[in-house]
Amino acid sequence: MTRFSPRTAPLRRAGGLAATALLLAAGPLTVAAAAPARAADPVFTLGGPAETALHPYAEGGGAPKRSTAGITVTNPADEGYEGEFTLTFDLTGVAGVADVAFDPGPGVECETKGTRSAVCTGDTLAPGLSTVTGLLLGAAKGSEQGASGTIRVTGEARSATSTPLAAPFTPFTTRVTVGGPDLVMRKLPFDHEPTPGQKQQAPITFANRGSRDADGVVLTLRYSRGLDIPQRYSNCAYTTDETWTTARCSVDGAFEAGATYTLAAPLTLEATTRAYRDLFVYGIQEAGAVPREASAARSERGSGTVLRAVPLTKAVAARGVDLEPGDNEQEAEFRTANTADFMAYGDEASGAAGATVTARLGFHNDGPAWIGRIRSGGSVAAVDFTVPQGATVTSAPKGCRGVTAEGAYREDRKAPAPRYLCPAPTAVRDGGGLDLSFGLRIDKALIGAAGRVTVRGPGLQEAGLPFDPRPGNNTARVVLNGQSGGGPSPSPAPPAKGGPGAGSGRTPSAAPGTSGTGAPGTTGRGGSLASTGSPAAMTASVTAIAALTTGLALFAAARRRRKA
């Protein structure tokens, strides 16, 4: 019996208190409706790779080369599961094919029981997808090329009362095969600091260092918005979203073990006029090993010639077999000398004390470059909004964080704040931006009360935008009761390219009671907003209008009688 201990201490995740607070805030009806869902047992889903290729057994007695297969569990709940669980591995299907060892994750312990089975135990499952253990797989002594078998994984969980949950895990089976192709992509020597409009050749080259031939390959090309490959091949399917263009090219033929291949004609990679910080990812896999994605249904076929790969070197006896999927792909990062003009915009509103208005504010990217932090995933900028004097925020967009007037952290996140920081998406395309909608209650009707809107760096300590050549238009205002009192006007919004909010990647949810494009009766971005007051005020307004209309009619009739 072999025991495998975890490498680190268990990582427990809290969530119960937050969930309870949300249920209490939602009121008694929400709590009653949620009770049956809480009482139901969670169903965890086991997963991992459908198939794993093994390095052939080293007959010379060298150190065995192992492949790794991660066994995962998906917890569909919004909070972590606290309770004992057990995973059982049936290894009888790989007897004589593979030797199995374990690399447990945090808080998990695994032990083998001979060569037939193994058990892993733990006491917590984080929400979402997590890896429970890695399988370290090596070809068994005496195994032959092409030999295969399966490993079946089942699970059981116990609640806090130590009662087994009903069918909490969906079982999972993975196949293990000795030998296979190993497609390795060669790294290309690009100029990583191009200028807008610069074109470079990309002679994609790959080798098969495996122990058998590959029956057809799929070449995958992914390039971010600032890059382009003008060629559109007829055997490639193209999919484009806000950030990426992906081309999957199916190339027929037998790609022999030990041989190296290159494209019959190199690709052309162009840094467009909107390039700034971009990535080009290029990878190779055997046909049939590439999972079909949902986006494939929306892809378009190219109308050009057929992309082909030709031998660069002939096949030789397979040596130094590695079968490592990590070398199937390469990527190149580009830093293009370019700029993007982020222009802030504000709004204006009028209303009496006690009225609630909707203010729209944000920024627009006037280009020419798109801006994205696609590697780090962080925000590219933030909107810093200081609330006008005499007003209180009644609703703020999702994701905006209230801070003190000086920009410091506030413990109370629910009470209205004097200032808000709203992060922009990871990527903002040229012509896109960030559109925000705030609900403001006018507590004191001050003439020309102005709030400040600034588009800035994502953190309070990084205020600048290094790519923006015109910092003078990074600031705008939200003005309350400015027109009647001769107060300052807000900076108007620039015309959006491609529609409101186009290319922002994601738009924050509108404030409750408003739409994503402004409240009914408003003029939109930069316009005068209608206020909503009490029913008595609305009735008085209607009565005044009716009286005025009647008076004008009587005056006109009397004038006609005098003329007669």
N, C-alpha and C positions, 0 to 999 in steps of 0.2 A: 504494500500500500504506500502510495506517495502522496504527500500533502504539499499543496502550493499555497503560500501565504500571500496576502495582498501586499503591494509595494508601499501603500500609504494608508493613513487612517481613514475611517469612513467619512464621507462628506454628506452631512445631513442638510436637507433644505427645508426651511420653514415656509409655511403658507397658510396654516390653519387660522391664525389670528387675522390675517388680511382678508381671507374668505369670509370669516364671521362678521367682520366689520362691514363688508360689502352687503351681506345678507341683511344685517340690522338696518343699514341705511336705506335699503330698498323697501322696507315696510313689511307688515305682517303678511300681506298677500304673497309677496315674493318669497318669503321664508317658507310659507306653506307649500308653494308650488315646487320649491327646490328640494323639499324633504325626501320625496321618493327617489330622486336622482342620487342623493347622498347615500340612501340606504342600499342602493344597488351595488353589487360587487363589481370592482373594476375588471376589465379583461385586458391582459397584457399580451402583446404580440412579440413572439420571438422571431429573429431574423439574422441575416448574414449573407455571405456570397453564395450564389446558387451552385457554383463549382469552383474548385481550387486546383491548380496544376502543381505537381510536385517535381522537384529536381530528381532525376534518376539516381538510384543508389550508387554511391561512390565505391566501386569494387576495390580500388587501390587502398582503402583504409583511411582515406582523408576525412577531415571533419565533415559531417553531414550538413548539407544545405537545406534549410528549412523554409517553408512558406508559412505565412500567417493568415488566418481567417478569423475575423472579429465576430463574436456572437453578441447580438444586440437585443435589447428589450425596449419596446415602446409602451410608455405609460400614458394613456389618453387623458388622464385627469389633469386639472390645472395645478394641482399641488402634489408633493411627493407622497409616496406610499410608505408608511411606517409599519413594518411587520416582517416576520421571517419568511423567506422564500427559498426554495430548493430547485435547482436545475439538474436533471439527470441526463447523462450522455450515454447513448447506446453505441458502443464502439465495435460491436460484432460484425458490422458490415464492412469494416476496413481491416479486418484481421488478415495479415499477410500482405497488405497493400501499403499501409501507412502506420508509422509510430506517432502517437499523439501525446503532447505535453500541454500544459496550461500556463497562461500569463494573466492571472486574475486582475480585475479592476479594483478601485478603492472600495474597501468594506466587504470584499468577497474572498472566500477561501474555497479552494478546490482540492480534491483528493481523488486519485485513481484507485480502482479496485481491480487489480490485475490488468489484463489487456482487454477486458470485455466491457467495462463501464467506468464512469466517473461521475462525481457529484460536486456541484458548486453551491454554496450557501451564502446568504447575505441577509441584511435586516432593513434595507431601505432601497427604494427605487425612485429616482428623480423624475419629474414630469418630462414628457417628450421622449426622445430617442437617447439611449445611453448604451455604452459597451460594457457588458458584464465581464467577459473574459475573452482573451485571444487564444485561439488554438494554434499551437506550434506543430506543424505537420512536416514529417520527413518520410521519404520512401522507405519501406521496410526492406531488410536484407532479403535478397532473392526475388524481389518484386520485378516484374517485367514492364517494358514500355507499353503503355496503353492500359495497364491494369487499373481498375477503378472500383470504388465502393462508396457507401453512404454512411453518414453519421446522423443519427436522429436525436433531437433535443426536445425534452418535455419539461414542464414546470409545475410547481405547486406552491401556493402561498398560504400563510396563516394570518388571520386578523389579530387584533389586540387581545381577543378572548381565546386565542390558540385554536380557534375552530377553522378547519380547512375551508377555503373559499371554493365555491362551485365553479369548476372549469376556468380558473383564472388565466391560464396561459394557452395560447394557440401553439401547437407544436411546430417544429421547423426541421427540415432535412437538407443537408448539404452534400454534394457529391465531390469526391476526391479522386483525381486521376494522375497516374504517373506519367511524366513527360508532357511535352507540348511546345508550341512555338514561343519564342520570346522576342517580340518586336521592340526594337530600340530606336528611338528618334534621335538624330544627330542635331546638336545645337548649331544654329546659324550665326555667322559673324555680322550682325546688323550694326549700322550707325544708330546709336541709341539717343542721339540728340539732333534729330532732323529739323528742318525748317518747313513751314507750311507749304504744301505742294510737292515736297521732295518724294521721289519714287526710288524704291530699292528692289532688287531682285531677291527672290526667296526660293532657291533650289532645294526644295524639301527632299531630305535623304534619310533613309532608315535601313536597318539591318534586321535579319532574323538570326538571333544567337541561340535559339532553342534547340530542342532535340528532334523536332519534326517540322514538316512544311506547314505553312499557313495557307488555308484554302480561301483565298480572297481576303482583302483588307478594307477597312473603313478609315479614311483620312478625315480627321476633324479639325477645322479651322475656326477659331473664335477670335474676333477682333473688336475692340471697343469703339465707341462712336467717332472718335477722331481719326480712325484708320479706315482704309478701304482696299479691297482687292477687285480691280475692275473686271477681271475675267469672271464669267458666269458659265460654268461647265454644265453640260447636259446630264452628267451622271452625279451631280451634286444637288442636295436639297438645302435651300437657304431659308433661315428663320431670323427675323429682325425684331428687337424690342427697343425699349428706351435707351438701353446701354450697350447691348451687344448685337453683332451679327454672327450667326453660327452657320457654317457650311459643313455638311456631312457628305463625303464623296465616297461612293462604293466603287472599288477597283477590283475587277475580276482577275483570276489567274492563280497559279500556284507559286507561292513565295518561299523558296527553298531555305532550309536550315543552313546557316553559314554564309548566305549570300547577302549582298548589300544592294539597295535599289534607290533610284532617284527619279524625279519627274521627267517626262520626256521633254517638257519645256518648263522653265522656272516660273513661279508665280511673280506677280508684281504687287508689292506692298506700298501703298501711298499714304503719307501724312497729309490729311486734308486741311483746308483752311480753318477748321474748327478744332484741330488737334491741340492737346495740352499735355495731359498725363494719361498715357494709354498703354494697353497690354495687347499682345498678340500671342495666342496660345495655339500650339499645333501638336497634334497627337496621332498615333496610329494604333489600331487594334485589329484583331482578326475578325472577319465578317461573322456575324452571329453572336459575337461577344458584347456588342454595343446594345444596351437596353433601349427600347423604344420609348421616347418621351412624349408627353401630351402635346408639346409644341410642334411635334413632327406633323400632326394633322393640319397645321396652319402653314406649313412650309411651301416654298415654290421651287420648281425645277428651273435650272439655268437653261438658256437657249443656245449656248455656244458649243464648242467642240467637246470631245470626250477627254477627261483628264486621265492620263496613263502614267504608269510607273515602269521603268525599264531597268534591267540589271546594270549595276555599276561595277560589281565584282562578282565572280562566279562562286558557287557554293564550294565550301571546303568541309572537311570532317569537323563535326560540331565539337568544339572544345570550350572549356570555361563556361559551361552552361549556367545561367543564373535565373532564368524564368522569373524576373522581377517586374511586376506591372508598374512599379514606380518610374521606370525609365522609358515608358511608352510615350511620354509627353515632354515638351519643352515650352518655355515661354520667354518672351522678350518684352522688356519694359522700355517705353519711349518717353522722353521729356522734351516736348516741342516748345520752342520759344514763341509764345503766343499770349494773348490777353483776353479777358472777358470783363465786360462792363456790367456790374451788378447795380441796378438803379432802384432805390427805395421809393415806395409810394405810400401816401397816407389818405386821409378822408376828412370829411367835415359833416357835422350833424347839428340840428337845432331842435330844441325842446324845452319845455318848462320844467321846473323842479318836480321831481318824482317820475318824469318820463323815462322810458328805456329806449335806447337807440342801438343800432347795429353799425359798427365801424369796420370797414375793410381796409386792410393794410398788408404790406409784404414787400417783395422785390421782384424784379424782372431781369433776366440775363439778356442783355443786348448784344452779346457775342463779341467777337466772332467765335471764340472758343467755347466748347462745352467744358464743364468742370466736374470731375469725379474723383472720389477716393475709393476706387473699386478694390484696391488691395487691402487697405485697413478697414474699410467699411464705416468710417466715421463721417460725421456731417461735414459738408464743405463750407458751411457758413451758419449764421444764426440771425434771427430778427430780434432786436432789443427794443421793447416797447415800454415807454414810460407813460402811465395813465394821466390824462389831463386833470388839473386841479378841479375839485368839486364834483368828480365822477367816481363811481365804484364799478368794478368789473363784476357782472352778474354771470357771465359765461365766457370761457376761454377755449380755444381749440385744443384738441387732444395732443399731448406731447409738450405743450407750453408749461414752463415752470415758473411759479411766482417767486420773486426775490425781494429783498428790501430795496428802498430807494437808492441805496449805495451799491446794490448788486450783490449783497451778501446772502448766504443761505438762510432760509426761513424754516423753522421747525413746523409751524402750522401750514400745511399744504392746502387746506380746504378753505381757509378764510381768504377773502379778496386781497390781492397784493397791490402795491403801488407801481410795480414794475414786473415785466414778464420777459423771459428768454425762450424763444421758440426755435428749435434746431431745424435746419434745412435737411433735405435728403442726402444720401450718400453721393448722388449724382444729380446735377442740374444741367440740362442740355441747353444749347443755344436756342433762344426763343422761349425758354421755359422760365421757371421761377418758383416762388412760394406765395400762395394766396391764403390769408388768414382772416377770420371773422370773429370779432369780439362783441359781446353784449355789454353796453355801458348804461348804468343808471345815473341820471343827472340829479345829484343830491342838492346842488346849489347852482342856480342858473347864472354863471359868470360869463360876461361878454368876452369872447375871444380866448377862452381857456384852451391852451394848446398842449398836446402831448407829443413826445418825440418818438420817431420811428427810425431805427438805424439798422442797416444790414452790415454785419461785421464778421470777424472770425468766430468759430464755433464756441470758444471759451472766453470768459471775462479777461483772462490773461493774454489772449491772442486776438486783439481787436482788429488788426489789419487784415486786408485781403491782398496778398502779394501779387495776384494775377490781375488786379483791377487798376487800370491806368487813370481812372477818373474818380478819386475818392470824394470829390465835391458833391456828387449826386447820390451818395450812400445814405443820406439823411433826408427825412420828410417829416410831416406833422399830421396829427389828428386834431382838428379844431372843433370845439363845441361853441355854438351860437356865435360864429365869427362873422357871418354875412350881415346880420342885423346891427351889429355893433361896430362894424368896420374893422374887425380883427383880422389877423393874418389868415391867408388861405393855405390849404395843404398843397404839397407838391403833387401834381397830377400823375396818374399812372401812365407809363409808356404803353403804346399799343402792343398787345400781345401778339407774338408770331405763332400761328397755328392754333389760336383759340385761347381762352382764359386758362391759365395754369398749365399750358402745354409743356410737356417734357419735364415736369418737376419730379417725375419718378413716382411720387405719391403726394397726395394733397391731404392735409389734416382734416379731420372730421369737423363739420361746421358746428357752431355753438348750438346747444339745445334751443329749439324754437326758431331757428333760422335755417336758410338753405345755404348750400356751399357757395352760392354766388351772390349772397346778400339777401336781406329781408324783403318781403313783398312791399312795394311802394318806394323802394330806394332807387337811386339813379345809377347804382353800381360804383365801381372803383373811382375814387376821386370826386364823386358827385355829392350833392346835398341829400342827406338821409332824412326820411320822415320819422317822426317820433311817435310813440304809442303812449297815451296818457290814460287818465281815469275815464270811466263812462260818463261822469258828469261833465268833464271838459269836452268830450266828443259831442254830447248833446247840446251844450252851449254853442259850440262852433256851428252845428247844423242849424240851430235856431237863428243865429245871427245871419247866416247866409240866406235863409228863407226870408227874413225880414227885409234885408237889403234888396232882394229880387222883387218883392212886393212893392216896396217904395219906388223903385225905378219904373215899374209898370204904371203905377198911379200918376207919377210925374209926367210920363209920356202921354197918357190919356188927357190930362188937364191941358197940356200944351197944345194938343190937337184941337180941343174945344175952343181955346182962345183964338187960334188961327181961323177957325170956321166962323 
